[in-house]
Amino acid sequence: MATITFDTHQFVRKLREQGFSEGQAEALVEALSKVHEDAELLSKKDLKIERAPIQSDIHLIKWMMGLMLGGVTALVLKAFF
């Protein structure tokens, strides 16, 4: 899983600059930090691993459809020519 670094001190400072009280800013940062800890995030590598079987199935289906279309085309041509 992916790891996200989060600078809480800088975030508290920015919230204070925007008018939040110290307590409000710290409570918000604590809540967001908890959300980040509990989140199950996927990296691009994780997503590629999960997509690989689906992509191989799609590739196989494309080949099968191409062969089937070729067979039908051959039968139609044989019937009319």
C-alpha positions, 0 to 999 in steps of 0.5 A: 500500500502507498504511504503518504507523508503529511506535515502536520505542523505546516498544516496547523500553521496554515490553518492558524494563518487563515483564522482558525484557533489553535484548538480548532487547527489541532483538532482538524489536523488530528482528524485528518491524520486519523483518516490518512492512517485508516485509509487503504490507498492503492499505488500505481503498482498495486493497480497494475497487479490487479489489472493484469488478469483482466487485461489478459482476459480482454486480450484473449477475447479480442483474439477469439472475436477476431478468429470468429469474425474471420471464420464467419467472413470465410463462410460468407465469401464461400457461400456467395463466390 
